[in-house]
Amino acid sequence: MSSFSLHDCFQKAADLRLREVPEWGSLLVYTPAHPDIHYLDARSWLLFELCDGQHGTQILEEFRQSVPEGTPPDKSEAAVMETLAALEQKGLITRAAADSESAA
């Protein structure tokens, strides 16, 4: 796969088992293909939910609406990039490189 880019499209992986734990403000995700349980904090949970096939740039814009006013744009972009990369590494989301026409 090409290098990680916010122009890529992100989708939740198939065959995941989800359990909300509202009293902890978290989501537990079980990956049956590679048996493991992953704890998602509020930020990771939000970004996971935003992975519905849209481009990373759209996810970033939606995420910026949820952070405190005055948060530097580079901080939000770094948080999104790091979290999406971690979710992908854990097998919780998949990524498809955007074609050159839609990335332009």
PAZARO-847315 format. One record per atom (N, C-alpha, C, O): residue in one letter; x, y, z. Coordinates in steps of 0.05 Angstrom, whole numbers, padded with zeros to 5 digits, always signed. Each point is the difference from the previous one (the first is absolute). Last residue first. Example, Ala and Ser with C-alpha at 12.3 -4.5 7.8 and 13.67 -1.06 7.14 Angstrom:
2
S+00257-00045+00142
S+00016+00024+00001
S-00015+00022+00014
S+00010+00022+00004
A-00004-00137-00005
A-00018+00024+00000
A+00018+00024+00000
A+00021+00000+00013
This chain:
104
A-00136+00302-00121
A+00009+00026-00010
A-00019+00022+00008
A+00004+00023-00007
A-00017-00118+00023
A+00019+00012+00020
A+00008+00028-00009
A+00010+00015+00017
S-00067-00071-00071
S-00014+00010+00023
S+00018+00012+00021
S-00009+00016+00017
E+00047-00052-00097
E-00020+00021-00007
E-00014+00011+00024
E-00003+00024+00003
S+00067-00096+00004
S+00013+00026-00005
S-00020+00021-00007
S+00005+00024+00007
D-00035-00106+00055
D+00011+00002-00027
D+00009+00029-00004
D-00009+00018+00014
A+00011-00063+00083
A-00017+00015-00018
A+00012+00000-00027
A+00024+00001-00003
A-00009-00079+00076
A+00012+00024-00011
A-00020+00013-00019
A-00012-00013-00017
A-00017-00046+00101
A+00004-00002-00029
A+00011+00026-00010
A-00011+00021+00005
R+00000-00080+00094
R+00006+00025-00015
R+00002-00007-00029
R+00013-00020-00008
T-00058-00020+00109
T+00015-00005-00024
T+00003+00026-00015
T-00015+00019+00004
I+00001-00049+00106
I-00009+00014-00023
I+00017-00009-00024
I+00022-00010+00003
L-00008-00032+00079
L-00027+00010+00005
L-00012+00015-00023
L-00024+00002-00003
G+00115-00044+00021
G-00019-00014-00016
G-00028+00008+00004
G-00019-00015-00008
K+00105+00050+00045
K-00014-00020+00017
K-00020-00016-00016
K-00012-00019+00010
Q+00060+00089-00052
Q+00019-00019+00009
Q-00013-00022+00016
Q+00008-00024-00001
E-00060+00098-00025
E+00006-00017-00023
E+00019-00022+00008
E-00003-00024-00007
L-00017+00089+00071
L-00024-00017-00006
L+00005-00019-00023
L-00008-00023+00001
A+00075+00086+00018
A-00001-00020+00022
A-00024-00018-00005
A+00002-00025+00004
A+00007+00098-00062
A+00022-00019-00005
A-00001-00022+00021
A+00005-00024-00006
L-00065+00095+00017
L-00007-00017-00023
L+00021-00021-00006
L-00006-00023-00006
T+00026+00086+00073
T-00022-00019+00009
T-00008-00017-00023
T-00004-00024+00004
E+00069+00091-00020
E+00010-00020+00018
E-00021-00021+00007
E+00005-00024+00001
M-00031+00098-00054
M+00019-00017-00015
M+00010-00023+00018
M+00000-00023-00008
V-00055+00090+00048
V-00015-00017-00019
V+00018-00019-00014
V-00006-00024-00002
A+00046+00087+00059
A-00016-00019+00015
A-00016-00019-00018
A-00001-00024+00005
A+00049+00095-00045
A+00019-00021+00011
A-00016-00021+00016
A+00006-00024-00002
E-00054+00098-00029
E+00008-00017-00023
E+00019-00022+00010
E-00003-00023-00009
S-00024+00088+00071
S-00022-00017-00007
S+00007-00019-00023
S-00007-00024+00000
K+00071+00088+00026
K-00004-00019+00022
K-00023-00020-00007
K+00003-00024+00004
D+00015+00097-00062
D+00021-00021-00003
D-00003-00021+00022
D+00007-00023-00004
P-00064+00100+00005
P-00007-00019-00021
P+00021-00022-00003
P-00007-00023-00006
P-00013+00072+00101
P+00016+00005-00025
P-00006-00021-00021
P-00001-00024+00006
T-00069+00056+00068
T+00019-00022-00003
T+00015+00005-00026
T-00012+00003-00021
G-00062+00051+00052
G+00027+00010+00004
G+00021-00022-00002
G+00024+00006+00003
E-00122-00034+00025
E+00007+00023-00017
E+00027+00010+00007
E+00008+00000+00023
P-00031-00103-00005
P-00004+00026+00011
P+00008+00022-00019
P+00020-00002-00015
V-00053-00089-00029
V+00022+00008+00019
V-00005+00028+00010
V-00015+00015-00012
S-00040-00060-00054
S-00005-00011+00027
S+00022+00008+00020
S-00003-00006+00024
Q+00001+00029-00119
Q-00025+00011+00011
Q-00004-00010+00029
Q-00016+00012+00015
R+00087-00046-00068
R+00006+00028+00009
R-00025+00013+00012
R+00003+00018+00016
F-00011-00104-00057
F+00014-00001+00026
F+00005+00028+00011
F-00003+00005+00024
E-00032-00013-00110
E-00021-00007+00020
E+00013-00001+00028
E-00012+00008+00019
E+00070+00007-00091
E-00018+00023+00003
E-00021-00006+00021
E-00007+00017+00016
L+00066-00087-00039
L+00014+00021+00014
L-00019+00024+00005
L+00000+00011+00022
I-00031-00081-00076
I+00001-00009+00028
I+00013+00022+00017
I-00009+00006+00022
Q+00009+00007-00114
Q-00027+00004+00011
Q-00001-00008+00029
Q-00012+00013+00016
T+00092-00029-00062
T-00004+00029+00002
T-00027+00006+00012
T-00004+00019+00015
G+00026-00109-00035
G+00012+00010+00024
G-00003+00030+00004
G-00002+00009+00023
H-00070-00063-00082
H+00028+00008-00002
H+00010+00010+00027
H-00016+00011+00016
Q-00067-00081-00019
Q+00007+00026-00009
Q+00030+00005+00000
Q+00016-00015+00012
G-00067-00064+00018
G+00006+00001-00029
G+00008+00027-00010
G+00005+00003-00024
D-00024-00020+00115
D-00023-00012-00013
D+00003+00001-00031
D-00019+00002-00015
C+00065+00026+00112
C+00011-00016-00022
C-00023-00015-00013
C-00004-00024+00005
L-00006+00077+00074
L+00000+00017-00024
L+00011-00015-00024
L-00002+00009-00023
E+00001-00049+00110
E-00028+00003-00010
E-00001+00017-00025
E-00018-00005-00017
F+00101-00005+00060
F-00009-00026-00010
F-00027+00002-00012
F-00006-00010-00022
L+00039+00085+00067
L+00012-00003-00026
L-00007-00027-00013
L-00003-00002-00024
L-00028+00018+00112
L-00012+00019-00019
L+00012-00004-00028
L-00015-00001-00019
W+00052-00049+00088
W-00027-00009-00006
W-00013+00018-00020
W-00012-00009-00020
S+00096+00033+00054
S+00002-00023-00019
S-00027-00010-00008
S-00004-00007-00023
R+00006+00074+00089
R+00010+00011-00026
R+00002-00022-00020
R-00009+00003-00023
A-00017-00027+00111
A-00020+00016-00013
A+00009+00010-00027
A-00015+00000-00019
D+00062-00088+00048
D-00008+00022+00017
D-00019+00018-00017
D-00006-00007-00023
L+00025-00101+00013
L+00001+00026-00014
L-00010+00022+00019
L-00022-00001+00010
Y+00064-00106-00008
Y-00014+00021+00015
Y+00003+00026-00015
Y+00023+00009-00005
H-00020-00119-00025
H+00012+00027-00002
H-00017+00020+00015
H-00024+00001-00003
I+00044-00115-00006
I-00019+00021+00008
I+00015+00026+00001
I+00022+00002+00012
D-00007-00101-00069
D+00010+00020+00018
D-00023+00019+00007
D-00019+00003-00015
P+00044-00087-00059
P-00013+00003+00026
P+00014+00020+00019
P+00022-00005+00009
H-00031-00003-00112
H+00025+00000+00015
H-00009+00005+00029
H+00001+00023+00009
A-00071-00033-00065
A+00020-00010-00019
A+00027-00003+00013
A+00015-00019-00006
P-00090+00060+00053
P+00001-00030+00000
P+00021-00011-00019
P+00011-00021+00006
T-00021+00113+00052
T+00007-00007-00028
T+00002-00031-00001
T+00021-00011+00007
Y-00070+00092+00059
Y+00012-00027-00002
Y+00004-00006-00029
Y-00018+00004-00017
V+00004+00089+00082
V-00002-00012-00027
V+00015-00027+00000
V+00023-00001+00007
L-00068+00084+00063
L+00016-00024-00002
L-00005-00013-00027
L-00023-00004-00008
L+00012+00109+00048
L-00010-00021-00016
L+00020-00023+00000
L+00024+00004-00003
S-00049+00088+00072
S+00017-00015-00018
S-00016-00021-00016
S-00023-00005+00006
G+00006+00064+00076
G+00003+00017-00023
G+00017-00014-00021
G+00017+00013-00013
W-00050-00048+00098
W+00029+00005-00003
W+00005+00019-00023
W+00023+00008-00004
E-00111-00035+00024
E+00010+00010+00026
E+00030+00005+00000
E+00010+00014+00017
P-00055-00051-00095
P-00004+00029+00004
P+00010+00010+00027
P+00009+00023+00002
V+00010-00103-00069
V+00003+00001+00029
V-00003+00030+00007
V+00020+00013+00006
E-00041-00084-00096
E+00003+00027+00011
E+00001-00003+00031
E-00014-00016+00012
R+00039-00055-00092
R-00014+00003+00025
R+00006+00027+00011
R+00022+00007+00008
L-00011-00073-00105
L+00002+00025+00014
L-00016-00001+00026
L-00021-00011+00001
R+00072-00053-00084
R-00020-00001+00022
R+00004+00025+00017
R+00022+00004+00010
L+00002-00030-00119
L+00009+00009+00026
L-00023-00003+00020
L-00023+00002-00008
D+00032-00019-00095
D+00000-00021+00021
D+00012+00008+00026
D+00015-00015+00013
A+00014+00076-00094
A-00023-00018+00002
A+00004-00019+00023
A+00022-00004+00010
A+00019+00106-00014
A+00005-00027-00009
A-00025-00017+00004
A-00017+00006+00017
K+00012+00101-00034
K+00003-00019+00021
K+00005-00028-00012
K-00011-00007-00020
Q+00043+00092-00035
Q-00024-00016+00005
Q+00005-00018+00024
Q+00022-00010+00004
F+00022+00100-00068
F+00001-00018+00023
F-00027-00012+00006
F-00020+00013-00001
C+00085+00039-00083
C-00027-00005+00011
C+00003-00021+00022
C+00016-00019-00002
D+00060+00095-00035
D-00010-00027-00001
D-00028-00002+00012
D-00008+00018+00014
H+00063+00060-00012
H-00017-00001-00024
H-00010-00028-00004
H-00017-00005-00017
L+00078+00029+00087
L-00028+00008+00007
L-00018+00001-00025
L-00024+00004+00003
S+00112-00069+00007
S-00008+00026-00008
S-00029+00005+00009
S-00016-00018+00001
F+00108-00057-00001
F-00024+00010+00014
F-00006+00028-00008
F+00018+00017+00000
S+00036-00081-00068
S+00004+00013+00026
S-00026+00012+00010
S-00018+00007-00015
S+00005-00089-00050
S+00015+00025-00001
S+00004+00011+00028
S-00012-00010+00019
M+00002-00096-00034
M-00017+00024+00000
M+00018+00025+00000
M+00022-00001+00010
